Amino acid sequence: MLKTKEERETDLNPQETSEWLEALGQILDEAGPDRTSYLLTKLLERASELGVSTSQTIHTPYLNTIPAHEELPYPGDRAIERRIKSLIRWNAAAMVVRANKYDPNIGGHISTYASLATISEVGFNHFFRASIDGQPGDLVYYQGHASPGVYSRAFLEGRLTEAHLLNFRHELRDHPGLSSYPHPWLMPDFWQFPTVSMGLGPINAIYNARFLRYLENRSILPNSERRVWAFLGDGEMDEPESTGALHVAAREKLVNLIFLINCNLQRLDGPVRGNSSVIQELEGVFRGAGWNVIKVIWGGDWDELLARDTSGL
């Protein structure tokens, strides 16, 4: 007789479970994470050989992949960076609101960059590398709906004028304007790659990273630490092109490629996975395709509360 999920997950011997978990903790303390991971892998292999089915091996708990005690010290001035981030986020929202005040049909997106601001600023301040002294820089595919934030940052840097921001989504007028999304044809001196439509960003980023490796392996380009970054949205990942080439990146071992998926649970026509967990689903898709997945879910303010949990609740 088949058991329900609740029956299968009921702990019939809590004492035995506690002893197993305690033993696992001792192995981790004495032999380290590599040995612990090896033993768990062998146990799962043996369970499969014995006909024991296990579930959710491609999912990890709904926690940050890197625990708080393993985080490295932040390399920048968090107070200054937070202030700059707040200014950029405010200007991005104000630009869209003003554009719609004077043209109610112009549209635009506010929540995308608002949910992306922190990771975007960390990237700009500490990870993305420009081309300097003949060394090739990183390639970045920006999440299209977050373009107001990129414009706002460029304004703060002095690369755009107030006239540009006042003409958001009016780039075809006689005075300076800004395109709705990353569009090299309309703004060739600003955007490098087009994104948004039909999963262009994800699939192009994969093949871009693959082609860079192709050139390096044939000594056409010198080997470098150049990276290809792709900012993506959780709703965007439903496009067939967004996940259709994930196996290429894994098979070609494209360690020069990094996807940053912004799971703000919003799409154009409603919530993303309203009755499920898109973060867990995407983790399964990527891990199943051979990717290394790092989840960043909880901010530092949650660390103390999560540390009190001893039973996984």
BELZIHU-V655499 format. One record per residue. N is the residue number from 1. PHI is phi in whole degrees, 0 to 359 (999 if undefined). NEAR is the number of other ideal C-beta (glycine too) atoms within 10 Angstrom. D_LAST is the distance of its C-alpha to the last C-alpha in Angstrom with 2 decimals. Layout:
((N;PHI;NEAR;D_LAST) (N;PHI;NEAR;D_LAST))
This chain:
((1;999;3;29.28) (2;287;5;26.39) (3;264;9;22.95) (4;285;8;20.59) (5;300;8;17.35) (6;297;7;15.52) (7;292;10;17.90) (8;293;9;17.49) (9;266;9;13.73) (10;283;9;14.12) (11;278;9;14.09) (12;277;7;17.71) (13;216;9;17.99) (14;302;9;15.05) (15;296;7;17.71) (16;296;10;18.88) (17;300;11;15.51) (18;299;12;15.08) (19;294;11;18.63) (20;297;10;18.22) (21;294;12;15.36) (22;294;9;17.56) (23;296;10;20.51) (24;297;13;18.93) (25;297;11;18.26) (26;293;11;21.89) (27;298;15;23.26) (28;297;14;21.62) (29;293;9;23.09) (30;269;9;26.45) (31;248;12;27.09) (32;93;10;25.12) (33;293;10;23.02) (34;296;8;25.98) (35;295;12;26.50) (36;298;17;22.85) (37;298;11;22.85) (38;298;12;26.16) (39;296;14;25.06) (40;296;13;22.05) (41;298;11;24.55) (42;294;10;27.03) (43;296;11;24.62) (44;295;13;23.78) (45;298;10;27.54) (46;293;10;28.39) (47;299;12;25.93) (48;296;12;27.63) (49;298;8;31.02) (50;274;7;30.23) (51;85;6;29.26) (52;269;9;25.53) (53;274;6;23.82) (54;245;9;20.56) (55;237;9;18.59) (56;60;9;17.11) (57;287;13;18.88) (58;264;14;19.85) (59;245;16;16.40) (60;246;15;14.12) (61;304;11;10.46) (62;283;13;10.38) (63;221;14;11.35) (64;297;20;14.87) (65;298;14;16.83) (66;265;12;18.57) (67;293;11;16.49) (68;302;13;17.93) (69;286;7;19.88) (70;256;9;21.68) (71;289;11;22.79) (72;280;6;26.55) (73;301;4;28.27) (74;293;11;29.04) (75;280;9;32.69) (76;245;11;33.87) (77;266;11;34.30) (78;295;10;31.15) (79;294;8;32.92) (80;294;10;35.87) (81;296;17;33.89) (82;294;13;31.70) (83;296;11;34.98) (84;297;16;36.52) (85;300;20;33.50) (86;296;12;33.66) (87;295;14;37.38) (88;296;25;37.01) (89;296;23;34.28) (90;295;13;36.43) (91;297;18;39.57) (92;298;29;37.91) (93;293;19;36.83) (94;297;14;40.19) (95;298;24;42.10) (96;290;22;40.56) (97;298;11;40.91) (98;296;15;44.52) (99;300;21;45.40) (100;282;16;44.30) (101;292;9;46.14) (102;269;9;49.41) (103;214;12;48.74) (104;302;8;46.31) (105;263;6;46.24) (106;284;15;45.32) (107;75;11;41.54) (108;130;19;39.16) (109;227;22;35.49) (110;251;18;33.70) (111;291;13;29.95) (112;299;23;30.14) (113;291;26;31.42) (114;302;17;29.46) (115;275;19;26.21) (116;255;24;27.94) (117;303;21;29.77) (118;296;15;27.70) (119;292;14;27.57) (120;295;25;31.16) (121;292;20;32.43) (122;299;17;30.75) (123;296;17;32.54) (124;298;17;35.85) (125;278;15;35.80) (126;227;11;34.60) (127;235;14;34.63) (128;293;15;37.23) (129;246;13;40.62) (130;273;8;43.92) (131;283;10;47.13) (132;223;8;49.06) (133;53;4;52.29) (134;82;6;52.38) (135;276;12;48.82) (136;293;15;46.99) (137;269;13;44.01) (138;290;18;40.65) (139;247;20;40.51) (140;235;23;38.00) (141;262;23;37.29) (142;273;23;36.00) (143;297;26;33.86) (144;303;23;36.66) (145;289;26;35.13) (146;265;25;34.37) (147;303;29;38.10) (148;303;28;38.59) (149;291;27;36.50) (150;292;25;38.65) (151;298;25;41.76) (152;297;24;40.61) (153;292;23;40.09) (154;296;17;43.48) (155;295;20;45.05) (156;295;13;43.70) (157;280;10;45.15) (158;88;7;48.49) (159;276;12;48.49) (160;237;18;48.59) (161;259;11;50.57) (162;297;9;49.85) (163;299;11;52.05) (164;299;21;49.64) (165;295;22;46.69) (166;291;16;48.88) (167;243;18;49.62) (168;299;23;46.17) (169;66;21;46.60) (170;230;19;50.39) (171;286;16;51.29) (172;267;9;54.36) (173;283;8;56.18) (174;291;7;58.95) (175;267;10;56.92) (176;302;15;53.86) (177;214;18;50.71) (178;234;27;47.31) (179;289;20;46.22) (180;300;19;43.20) (181;227;19;41.39) (182;304;25;42.11) (183;215;19;45.61) (184;299;13;47.97) (185;291;8;50.90) (186;277;16;50.76) (187;228;16;49.72) (188;294;9;50.92) (189;271;6;50.88) (190;239;18;47.25) (191;267;18;45.10) (192;262;11;45.13) (193;227;18;43.27) (194;280;18;42.78) (195;221;26;39.29) (196;86;18;37.61) (197;288;11;39.69) (198;52;11;38.80) (199;66;20;36.38) (200;301;19;39.14) (201;301;27;36.98) (202;300;23;34.68) (203;289;20;37.42) (204;292;19;40.02) (205;297;26;37.78) (206;298;24;37.28) (207;287;17;41.00) (208;295;18;41.90) (209;297;24;39.90) (210;294;18;41.45) (211;292;12;44.94) (212;299;20;44.55) (213;296;19;43.72) (214;301;13;46.72) (215;293;11;49.01) (216;291;15;47.79) (217;294;10;48.13) (218;254;8;51.73) (219;60;8;52.55) (220;282;8;53.26) (221;241;15;50.72) (222;290;11;49.94) (223;298;9;46.56) (224;209;14;44.29) (225;267;9;40.76) (226;300;18;40.99) (227;240;18;37.78) (228;247;25;37.24) (229;251;19;34.43) (230;226;25;33.35) (231;274;27;31.41) (232;228;24;30.10) (233;255;27;28.28) (234;294;20;25.58) (235;294;23;28.05) (236;298;24;30.77) (237;289;20;29.02) (238;280;14;30.00) (239;295;18;33.61) (240;306;9;34.89) (241;289;16;36.40) (242;291;24;33.13) (243;244;17;31.73) (244;293;13;35.01) (245;241;18;35.91) (246;301;19;32.63) (247;295;14;34.05) (248;296;16;37.05) (249;297;24;35.07) (250;289;15;33.36) (251;295;11;36.62) (252;273;16;38.63) (253;53;10;36.10) (254;277;20;36.23) (255;288;11;34.51) (256;271;21;36.44) (257;244;23;34.33) (258;225;19;31.16) (259;265;22;29.46) (260;243;19;27.55) (261;261;21;25.77) (262;272;21;25.07) (263;267;21;22.35) (264;264;18;23.15) (265;65;17;22.58) (266;235;18;26.24) (267;231;15;29.22) (268;297;8;32.77) (269;244;6;32.47) (270;142;9;28.99) (271;289;12;25.29) (272;273;20;24.14) (273;52;17;22.01) (274;304;8;21.50) (275;248;5;19.52) (276;213;9;17.76) (277;230;14;16.44) (278;294;20;19.53) (279;297;20;17.99) (280;293;17;16.48) (281;296;16;19.77) (282;294;20;21.92) (283;301;21;20.17) (284;296;16;21.05) (285;297;16;24.56) (286;286;20;25.30) (287;295;15;23.90) (288;295;14;25.71) (289;272;17;28.83) (290;97;12;28.68) (291;273;17;27.48) (292;270;10;25.49) (293;246;18;22.52) (294;240;11;21.05) (295;261;18;18.32) (296;236;13;18.42) (297;248;12;15.86) (298;254;14;14.94) (299;284;9;17.86) (300;299;10;18.50) (301;295;7;17.85) (302;272;13;14.06) (303;304;14;14.41) (304;297;9;14.50) (305;293;9;11.40) (306;295;12;9.31) (307;293;11;11.29) (308;282;7;10.16) (309;283;9;6.60) (310;248;6;7.81) (311;236;7;5.61) (312;80;8;3.78) (313;286;5;0.00))
